[in-house]
Each structure stands twice: as structure tokens, then as C-alpha cells.
Amino acid sequence: MDFSAPKGLTLHSHTGVAYRFDPGALCLELLTTGGPGPYQRYEVLREPADLAAWADRSRLMPTPVLEISEAEVADARRLRDALFRVVIAHTRGEPHPPGDLETINEAAACSDLAPTIAPTGKRQWVGTSCGTHLVATVARDAVELLTGPFAHRIRTCAAEDCHLVYVDTSRPGRRRWCSMEHCGNRHKVRALRARHSEEG
């Protein structure tokens, strides 16, 4: 699904350093909010305001006006966890978990956010939307990503201690890191230290 230019997510390393992360797709932005198993400790979608805040940080342009229920927050977490497992299986060349595919497909079958052209000529969303519309939009983006031309470019950051997932939309297709200013820079520093150590 083609959205406007990404705002870019601001994440923080375990040392508290802020860095910009662009996963390249709306559905992959949702994976930064927590996840299944060991990723539950990163959970940030606990109440409607949390999901609305994520939508505001996401690449959805403009930010939709949302009325979100507690149940819809649970639906967003359910979709995210299913998508997380499907994407990881995809990057490993493993079969997609059928139950999780069903969760994604069911969410994608609902009505999504409806774009419209404002009198000013700018893009806007029709009226006030609900959490289900938001979740459906994310799910449809996931369907398009996983079945589209960049499906083979969905990757996990090359750093051993980083689990961020992105789609490499660059022309050369050689992206290795979640962020050059974070994991890419850490790799450069380690390589430089190793080189100096060998020379010394």
C-alpha cells in the first residue's frame, strides 16, 4: 500500500541513545511495539491512547482521527504477534504459520482507512475512523508486502543482538542494518577496533 513519505520512527538503544529507524512498510512499523514470547517485555500497546500514539508516529499521512476501543487494542496486538511470527518464518524461508496467516487475512478482510481528497487538494481520511479500520489497513499492507515485489527483501538486521525487521526498498538492495546510525555504526566501530588491534 502506497503511503506518503515516512516520518521515521525514533527508537532508543538499551543505553538510551535515540536513533531513526525506517522499516520501509507500515506493517513492519507495528512490530516495534512489542511482540510474542520474549518480545512481550517491549509491549507498548496497552490502551487506546497507545495505539493512537503509534498511528501518529507511523507513516500514515496525515494522521487519522481515531476512536479506539480496548478490544481493538487487543486486536492490534493479536495482528502484530501473528505478523511477527509470519515475517520471521518468511525471512528464514520457513512455511508461514497457518493460524497466523488466518489472523492476518481476517483483519485484512475488514474495512480499512478510506482516503479522500480534501477541497484543498490534499489527502485526508474519511471522517473519524475506528481501531478496526487501522488494524485492517496494517493487515492489508502486510498482505501486499508479503505477496509483492519486495517480499524477498524482508530482512532482519544483521547485528547479532538486534531483532528489528525491515524491507530493503533501496535500488541496490544491499541494506544490512536496521539503521546506519545505530547498528551500522556499531559494526564500523567494532571493525575499526579489530583492525587497530591486528595492527598493534
HUWO-V536477 format. One record per residue. PSI is psi in whole degrees, -180 to 180 (* if undefined). D_LAST is the distance of its C-alpha to the last C-alpha in Angstrom with 2 decimals. Layout:
<<PSI/D_LAST> <PSI/D_LAST>>
This chain:
<<132/52.02> <110/51.28> <172/50.66> <178/49.84> <135/46.36> <145/44.24> <-27/43.82> <129/40.46> <139/39.90> <116/37.93> <169/36.08> <135/34.01> <173/30.84> <-16/30.90> <-1/29.35> <2/32.24> <130/30.56> <142/33.11> <158/32.43> <137/34.77> <123/35.50> <104/37.88> <-7/38.73> <-4/40.97> <144/44.20> <-46/46.53> <-33/46.72> <-23/42.95> <-33/43.02> <-28/45.29> <-11/42.65> <1/40.67> <4/43.55> <-154/43.02> <-176/43.90> <164/45.05> <-126/43.70> <-17/40.39> <-4/40.60> <-26/43.77> <-15/41.79> <8/41.01> <128/44.74> <-9/45.99> <84/49.30> <-25/51.64> <166/54.54> <-39/56.07> <-31/54.36> <-42/50.93> <-38/51.82> <-39/53.29> <-38/50.11> <-43/48.04> <-36/50.48> <-34/50.02> <-17/46.22> <179/46.57> <3/47.00> <121/50.78> <129/52.25> <174/54.25> <126/53.84> <150/56.92> <121/59.42> <142/59.37> <110/61.58> <136/59.69> <166/61.10> <-40/59.40> <-36/60.24> <-28/58.51> <-42/55.30> <-39/55.54> <-39/56.10> <-42/52.96> <-40/50.91> <-45/52.58> <-46/51.77> <-46/48.15> <-40/47.60> <-44/49.34> <-39/47.38> <-49/44.10> <-38/44.96> <-45/46.25> <-43/43.22> <-43/40.75> <-40/42.94> <-45/43.02> <-24/39.23> <-1/39.11> <22/41.99> <160/44.23> <144/47.92> <133/48.73> <120/50.34> <-43/54.06> <-36/55.00> <-36/52.27> <-39/53.37> <-40/56.86> <-45/55.68> <-46/54.04> <-38/57.09> <-41/59.54> <-39/57.77> <-22/57.63> <-13/61.38> <166/62.23> <135/62.93> <-175/59.84> <132/59.39> <116/61.79> <153/60.66> <165/63.26> <123/63.59> <162/64.56> <-26/67.22> <-8/64.43> <-3/63.01> <160/59.95> <142/58.97> <172/60.03> <149/60.78> <118/64.37> <-156/65.57> <128/63.96> <165/62.08> <174/61.46> <-32/58.47> <-39/59.78> <-42/59.59> <-47/55.95> <-41/55.06> <-38/56.95> <-42/55.06> <-43/51.71> <-41/53.05> <-36/54.34> <-39/50.99> <-42/49.44> <-45/52.05> <-40/51.36> <-48/47.58> <-18/47.78> <2/50.41> <-172/49.29> <-16/47.16> <11/43.89> <-36/44.37> <-4/41.73> <14/39.20> <124/39.38> <162/35.93> <144/33.98> <140/30.75> <-14/27.78> <135/25.94> <-30/26.49> <18/27.75> <136/29.99> <17/33.48> <140/34.81> <139/36.90> <166/37.46> <128/39.15> <103/37.27> <6/39.84> <154/37.57> <-48/38.79> <-23/35.80> <34/35.68> <18/31.89> <134/31.44> <-20/29.11> <153/28.87> <-40/31.54> <131/30.26> <-33/27.51> <-11/27.36> <-87/26.87> <-36/25.50> <-42/24.35> <-40/22.36> <-40/20.91> <-43/19.78> <-43/18.12> <-45/16.26> <-43/15.12> <-39/14.12> <-42/12.11> <-42/10.29> <-39/9.78> <-43/8.55> <-37/5.94> <-40/5.07> <-38/5.47> <-31/3.78> <*/0.00>>
